[in-house]
């Protein structure tokens, strides 16, 4: 099997050029990233709308919010071993059929569901969310089922799913790969209308093709790198593990004691505290250098704009990614340290619109403006992996 993968990657390097060749190195270094290669399950730019046609000839138009939910389903599928494009297609068919890719509350049965972000109100029994999962059937709590990421994980199931072994997700259906995609969706959803799902197969395939098409580059020093549109933005440190120790702007340098411009935001945290990627993206630099100390740079596409995030002052052994790897929002990429020009353990974070080498903006304000989600508890699963100040 490995020989076949190597042969395929060699051909990809010949026919598809240097971008694929760079990512192929990451695939060989970590086979788990194979599902995340370009043309597979990396979400590119999310369009404002997309029109597709069902098997019965009905034309439907999906808006950006619906397509963002589709992107979540695709990304979670890419992070789940054994799913691949066939499994993601089935999941999209199910969500299209059950909710038209909308996060539906159910105010009649669960009034509190309306307190969570939603795209409207449904009224089917006690069903909630994208896949119309029912708390009374054991799929999860109201809070859990109003989270699109959780619903996608629950639909895919398997040993790492939140409900294993029951209710069954797709990976828990014996021989699901050999079933008709509509039958596989029905095996998970157990609907009273089992023939509905096939109708949405061409729509699901259109969505998957459109959202995983390589994104055009927008500048920066890595113009040949395909950067996925992120599905979310998160804070780079665990909740309650940090304090703000210095801000973006002019200050008295704590080492030279001279007036100097500070291009990042500093968060003091204990040595070894996990550092998370702020968004889905591709690592373009990971190593030890000068005043930065241990430095990771990740490039992202956020709202159609190329963004580079810089994470500095890690110890050399605290860098957990390599150049060319694909990372997801909330993935553990490094550990807090105090290397380089640093007076104590902290994360120095920079945000640079336009990509690596462009002018930095206030990272703390950028995270606030983009509604960065806090990380609580353990590091999110991500198998898709192509005190001081200074």
Secondary structure, 3 states (H helix, E strand, C coil): CHHHHHHHHHHHHHHHCHHHHHHHHHHHHCHHHHHHCCCCCCCCCCCCEEEEECCCCCEEEEEHHHHHHHHHHHHHHHHCCCCHHHHHHHHHHHHHHHHCCCCCEECCCEHHHHHCCCCCECCCCCEECCCCEEHHHCCCCHHHHCCHHHHHHHHHCCCCCCCCCCCCCHHHCCCHHHCCHHHHHHHHHCCCCCCCHHHHHHHHHHHHHHHCCCCCCCCCCCCCCCCCECCCEEEEEECCCEEEEECCEEEECCCCCCEEEECCEEEEECCCCEEECCECEEEEEEEEEHHHEEEEEEEEEECCEEEEEEEEEECHHHECCCCCCEECCCCEEEECECCCCCCCCEEEEEEEECCCCCCCECHHHHHHHCCCEEECCCCCCCCCCCCCCC
